[in-house]
């Protein structure tokens, strides 16, 4: 094992100095929440982050840049794209955000099947660049896999997580409308963003002709700053729609703008950037994990930190990697992996399908400001029962906007009147895209490479994750239905496309360390504890039992807060 | 994830994807040799200014679109695209000469306008009929970069569009009268 050589040059400065009450691996959206809740409970907490530090408003180099301050109009150079064919495909990647993503060659992995693994290695992780959609799962999603025969039940249901959704929503600030939909439950919402006039038109048409609900999504934007937000130093969203650069106003939620500084203020937080986790240390005698072995990326030194409990929030696939690499004579195949299922049942969201159309009319209507949100057509498939030739549901993200004027509508396409006209808003367009549930399958898995290592000597991850026939059928149905809705709404020049993009670009990879009641078929219990190593909690995307059809980040946050609460209770009872 | 930014970007300008946007698929090698040089920018400024001339608002030349084109062709185009662009610059000048015996930069703004209208029509015809694997017309490249450069420049954003760096709020539905500028 590549890790064995570490023992020779281990630089442990003494257990005392390197001891904490809790260690959190990862500072992204769920790690930040673990840190906040643990520190608030009075636990001395160490957050390990493999990338550099990012401080709110200090390390947002592009946040206030004007369009003309990007030399290539926000496009990447050919040289950069050639060197980074993978990461440059990530949603929102450009000259303005490149510093919040990795570079391909720094972090190799093995794609047994095409899988574009999008990563952002810095304090805050991908919470800086996330899409901000915060819909709750419905009760149907927790039960559908077993009820409709395509998977395993969650060990928890909607009622277990609902109070924790509320807890998270109030703190991070989620705007949305209370729509009373069974497929998309309401929560603790701040005022929603408006629908524009064409979105209102779509809403009316789709309701009238299809009985479906186009509503505002729920977004992690502070549309009205409550006391809890001003306490965090955050103010109202200014509708700049430049979120992914980091927001000077703290208008959207990220670990960097919210949970981490909050945790820091308790005096209980230590963040250690530049710390790649090598493995979790398991003590055979005590029968529990006792610490974490990291490699300092600057000095390449190995250092050990000791603790009572560990939260693994390294991002779904990296959490799998760490656990698989944490071997001992008790756990030769990875920490807690008696079932042999660690790394298996990896899932993602199906983002392949896109449809759009021009909408005639409404030329006398426009909008004011820049909308950072999108509308949603709530899932209308396979809710109470299976009503299609595939299983799983989907969310449709959509929106309407005024595009650039079209040349075919103009008399002159060279000269002064052309220039003036190109400076005006063009005709309305509307688009819809798929966020589809995928089925948990044992064959979709990740594992450690036997021969390839990264620059720290840690085995590379092998991804073997792909689509199946169910995904193809869903894409087909989504496109047919979307085109039908666009037609009814008076859409012209209707375009639809199956991009066949590899999984991963959805940036919703999940599973591999799933929750479940039975230790034979799952890794984690109903509190996100490893069944066989109870002081290790996994509360990022790795814990997912199924994917549902809603954006997952807020569920990770809610599960994390719930798990910390349980951990603290158990520590008080001396069970941990 | 929201793809709003991406969707708007695709629909930007002339429709369809931008030249060079997917050039990495071709896997061309990066080269140190620059296709265009700083002194090409004066000539490209004149082409850009003819496409987007000064009106009540500044033109492409004031927005330094010529040097933007030099940078973009060098940094974002592959070698084939660069060659097409370079030859296109020559073709425009050759046509100016064969029509009026003078270089493009020496003919009147009206003559330049007429010439580029004619080339633009050829471009549209070519783009409409071309097979997918056939290259993009050089003038399409020039027009695309002119629009991109101009409308992301300071004069383009602040004078030819309504630049709103910090709107403060979003109102979904407001009346619009033809002639009002687009929000950027």
Interface residues (C-beta under 8 A of the other chain):
Chain A: X64 X66 X67 X68 X70 X71 X72 X73 X74 X75 X76 X77 X78 X79 X81 X82 X85 X88 X91 X92 X130 X131 X132 X133 X193 X194 X195 X196 X197 X199 X200 X238 X239 X240 X241 X244 X356 X363 X364 X365 X366 X367 X368 X369 X370 X371 X372 X373 X374 X397 X399 X401 X402 X403 X404 X406 X407 X412 X413 X414 X415 X416 X418 X419 X420 X422 X423 X424 X425 X426 X429 X431 X433 X506 X507 X508 X551
Chain B: X1 X2 X3 X4 X5 X6 X7 X8 X11 X12 X13 X14 X15 X18 X20 X21 X23 X24 X27 X28 X29 X30 X50 X51 X52 X53 X54 X55 X56 X57 X59 X68 X71 X72 X75 X76 X77 X78 X113 X116 X117 X120 X124 X147 X148 X149 X150 X151 X152 X153 X154 X156 X157 X160 X161 X163 X164 X165 X166 X167 X168 X169 X170 X171 X172 X173 X174 X175 X176 X177 X178 X179 X180 X181 X182 X183 X184
